[in-house]
Amino acid sequence: MTEPADRPDRPERPAHPDRLDRPGPTTVLVIAKEPVPGRVKTRLTPPYTPDEAAQLAEAALYDTLQAVRAMPARRRVVVLDGRPGSWLPAGFDVRQQCDGGLDERLAAAFADSAGPTLLIGMDTPQVTPQLLSPALDFGAWDGCDAWFGAAEDGGFWALGVAAPDPRLLRGVPMSTEHTGAAQRARLTAAGLRVRDLPPLRDVDTADDAERVAAAAPAGRFAATLARLTPVTGR
């Protein structure tokens, strides 16, 4: 994918450049799907073609990984459905997703992690190091057992736990307007002290894409959206 001339490929400026020489306390998992036309962002089609939807998915994943890369972390892992591509920056390990429903895949991702772990998706390219900082900084787990980031559609975009336990996710109904509430309730029912990250909008529809691009106009996602022309009206 060709980038606009005014958008060079380089990492975002670290939020804490003086701290990146030592690892943070938290492993970051990015749950992702390989941006293959027809397999990602299918709700963007129409108005976008499957190839354009895949370009937007790749841009969203790129922006997300750059935000994670700019924060101190013990380890950075892409939990991937598919194969890694040129969108994968240095500094990330890749782990394949297991089979099963989303709750099982998320549970397995946490089961393979030890110590404080934060999982985020690839659907919120407006995420920034500043938004992630409360859950990834060096005092993130002082008096805290879990971090939760609600999505505006009723799901969640971030979930962190000090002690990963797949039972916290298995059986939570996914992809509903009540998923976020159910997942947060599972955390509190387990007696965990939960802190919240700001709610964010997932990119699912064309309207979501426009709103997210407007919220993060300097990102690759916004630049990609700006150069794409919807099928309608061609």
C-alpha positions as CSV (number, residue, x, y, z in Angstrom):
1,M,0.0,0.0,0.0
2,T,1.4,3.4,-1.0
3,E,1.5,6.0,1.6
4,P,0.8,9.7,1.0
5,A,4.0,11.7,0.5
6,D,3.4,13.8,3.6
7,R,3.0,10.8,5.9
8,P,6.4,9.2,6.3
9,D,6.6,5.7,7.9
10,R,8.1,6.3,11.3
11,P,7.0,5.5,14.8
12,E,5.0,8.0,16.8
13,R,7.0,10.0,19.4
14,P,7.1,8.0,22.6
15,A,4.9,9.3,25.4
16,H,7.8,8.7,27.9
17,P,11.0,8.7,25.9
18,D,13.1,8.7,29.1
19,R,11.5,5.4,30.2
20,L,11.6,3.3,27.0
21,D,15.1,2.1,27.8
22,R,13.6,-0.2,30.5
23,P,10.6,-2.4,30.1
24,G,7.3,-1.5,31.7
25,P,5.4,-3.9,34.0
26,T,2.8,-5.0,31.5
27,T,2.5,-7.3,28.5
28,V,0.4,-5.8,25.8
29,L,-1.7,-8.1,23.5
30,V,-3.2,-6.7,20.3
31,I,-5.9,-9.0,19.0
32,A,-5.9,-8.7,15.2
33,K,-6.9,-10.2,11.9
34,E,-4.8,-10.2,8.8
35,P,-6.1,-7.4,6.6
36,V,-7.2,-9.6,3.7
37,P,-10.0,-8.3,1.4
38,G,-13.3,-10.0,2.1
39,R,-12.2,-11.2,5.6
40,V,-11.9,-7.9,7.5
41,K,-14.2,-4.9,8.0
42,T,-17.0,-6.5,5.9
43,R,-19.5,-4.0,7.4
44,L,-17.7,-1.3,5.5
45,T,-18.8,-3.0,2.2
46,P,-20.6,-1.1,0.8
47,P,-19.8,1.8,0.4
48,Y,-16.2,0.7,0.3
49,T,-14.9,-2.3,-1.8
50,P,-13.5,-5.3,0.0
51,D,-10.0,-4.1,-1.1
52,E,-10.6,-0.6,0.3
53,A,-12.0,-2.1,3.5
54,A,-8.9,-4.2,3.9
55,Q,-6.7,-1.0,3.4
56,L,-8.7,0.7,6.2
57,A,-8.2,-2.4,8.4
58,E,-4.5,-2.4,7.7
59,A,-4.3,1.4,8.5
60,A,-6.2,0.9,11.7
61,L,-3.9,-1.9,12.8
62,Y,-0.8,0.1,11.9
63,D,-2.0,3.1,14.0
64,T,-2.8,0.8,16.9
65,L,0.6,-0.9,16.9
66,Q,2.4,2.5,16.7
67,A,0.6,3.7,19.8
68,V,1.5,0.5,21.7
69,R,5.1,0.7,20.4
70,A,5.4,4.2,21.9
71,M,4.7,2.9,25.4
72,P,6.9,1.0,27.9
73,A,5.9,-2.6,28.0
74,R,7.4,-5.9,29.3
75,R,6.4,-7.6,26.0
76,R,4.3,-6.7,22.9
77,V,2.4,-9.4,21.2
78,V,0.1,-9.5,18.2
79,V,-2.4,-12.3,18.7
80,L,-3.1,-12.9,15.0
81,D,-5.7,-14.6,12.9
82,G,-3.7,-15.0,9.7
83,R,-0.1,-14.2,8.7
84,P,2.0,-11.1,9.6
85,G,2.7,-8.6,6.8
86,S,4.6,-5.4,6.2
87,W,2.3,-3.6,8.7
88,L,4.0,-5.4,11.6
89,P,6.7,-3.1,13.1
90,A,9.8,-4.3,14.9
91,G,9.5,-5.1,18.6
92,F,6.4,-7.3,18.4
93,D,6.1,-11.0,18.8
94,V,3.3,-12.9,16.9
95,R,1.1,-15.5,18.4
96,Q,-1.6,-17.3,16.5
97,Q,-5.2,-17.1,17.7
98,C,-6.8,-20.4,18.7
99,D,-10.0,-21.7,17.2
100,G,-13.4,-21.1,18.8
101,G,-15.6,-18.2,19.6
102,L,-14.3,-14.7,20.5
103,D,-14.6,-15.4,24.2
104,E,-12.4,-18.5,23.9
105,R,-9.9,-16.7,21.7
106,L,-9.5,-13.9,24.2
107,A,-9.4,-16.3,27.1
108,A,-6.6,-18.3,25.4
109,A,-4.6,-15.1,24.7
110,F,-4.7,-14.3,28.4
111,A,-3.9,-17.9,29.4
112,D,-0.7,-17.7,27.4
113,S,0.4,-14.6,29.3
114,A,2.0,-14.3,32.7
115,G,1.9,-11.2,34.9
116,P,0.0,-7.9,34.3
117,T,-1.5,-8.0,30.8
118,L,-3.5,-5.5,28.8
119,L,-5.4,-6.6,25.7
120,I,-6.6,-4.2,23.0
121,G,-8.2,-4.6,19.6
122,M,-7.3,-3.2,16.2
123,D,-10.7,-1.4,15.8
124,T,-9.7,1.8,17.6
125,P,-7.0,3.5,15.5
126,Q,-7.6,6.8,17.4
127,V,-5.9,5.3,20.5
128,T,-2.9,7.2,21.6
129,P,0.0,6.6,24.0
130,Q,-1.7,9.1,26.3
131,L,-4.9,7.1,26.4
132,L,-3.0,3.9,27.1
133,S,-0.7,5.5,29.7
134,P,-2.8,4.9,32.8
135,A,-2.8,1.2,32.2
136,L,0.8,0.8,31.0
137,D,2.8,3.2,33.1
138,F,5.0,2.0,35.9
139,G,2.4,2.6,38.7
140,A,-0.6,1.2,36.7
141,W,-1.3,-1.7,39.0
142,D,-0.9,0.1,42.4
143,G,-4.1,-0.6,44.1
144,C,-5.7,-2.0,40.9
145,D,-6.5,-5.5,39.7
146,A,-8.0,-4.7,36.3
147,W,-8.4,-2.0,33.6
148,F,-11.4,-1.8,31.4
149,G,-12.0,0.3,28.3
150,A,-15.7,0.4,27.1
151,A,-16.6,0.8,23.5
152,E,-19.4,3.1,22.5
153,D,-21.3,0.3,20.8
154,G,-21.6,-1.6,24.0
155,G,-18.5,-3.8,23.7
156,F,-15.0,-3.1,25.0
157,W,-11.8,-2.0,23.4
158,A,-9.4,-2.7,26.2
159,L,-9.1,-5.2,29.0
160,G,-6.3,-5.6,31.5
161,V,-5.7,-7.9,34.4
162,A,-2.9,-8.1,36.9
163,A,-3.2,-11.9,37.1
164,P,-4.5,-13.4,33.8
165,D,-7.3,-15.9,34.3
166,P,-9.1,-17.2,31.3
167,R,-12.2,-17.8,33.4
168,L,-12.7,-14.1,33.5
169,L,-13.6,-14.2,29.8
170,R,-15.0,-17.6,29.0
171,G,-18.8,-17.6,28.6
172,V,-19.1,-13.8,28.3
173,P,-21.5,-13.1,25.4
174,M,-19.5,-11.3,22.7
175,S,-20.5,-8.9,19.9
176,T,-23.7,-7.7,21.6
177,E,-24.7,-4.3,22.9
178,H,-24.3,-5.7,26.4
179,T,-20.9,-7.3,26.0
180,G,-19.0,-4.6,27.8
181,A,-21.4,-4.5,30.7
182,A,-21.2,-8.2,31.1
183,Q,-17.5,-8.3,30.9
184,R,-17.0,-5.6,33.5
185,A,-19.6,-7.3,35.7
186,R,-17.5,-10.5,35.5
187,L,-14.5,-8.6,36.7
188,T,-16.2,-7.0,39.7
189,A,-18.0,-10.3,40.6
190,A,-14.5,-11.8,40.9
191,G,-13.7,-9.2,43.5
192,L,-11.3,-7.3,41.3
193,R,-10.6,-3.6,41.8
194,V,-11.4,-2.1,38.3
195,R,-10.2,1.2,36.9
196,D,-11.7,2.5,33.6
197,L,-10.0,3.9,30.5
198,P,-12.0,6.4,28.4
199,P,-14.7,4.9,26.1
200,L,-13.8,4.8,22.4
201,R,-15.7,4.2,19.2
202,D,-15.0,1.0,17.2
203,V,-14.7,1.2,13.5
204,D,-17.4,-1.1,12.2
205,T,-19.4,1.1,9.7
206,A,-18.6,3.9,7.3
207,D,-20.0,6.4,9.7
208,D,-17.7,5.0,12.4
209,A,-14.8,5.4,10.1
210,E,-15.6,9.0,9.4
211,R,-16.0,9.9,13.1
212,V,-12.8,8.1,14.1
213,A,-10.8,9.7,11.3
214,A,-12.0,13.1,12.4
215,A,-11.0,12.3,16.0
216,A,-7.5,11.3,14.9
217,P,-6.7,13.3,11.7
218,A,-3.0,12.8,11.8
219,G,-3.1,9.0,11.7
220,R,-2.6,6.6,8.8
221,F,-6.2,5.6,9.2
222,A,-7.4,9.1,8.5
223,A,-5.0,9.5,5.6
224,T,-6.2,6.3,4.1
225,L,-9.9,7.1,4.4
226,A,-9.3,10.5,2.8
227,R,-7.9,9.1,-0.4
228,L,-10.6,6.4,-0.8
229,T,-13.7,7.1,-2.8
230,P,-16.9,5.3,-1.8
231,V,-18.4,3.0,-4.5
232,T,-21.6,5.0,-4.3
233,G,-21.7,7.8,-6.8
234,R,-18.9,6.5,-9.0
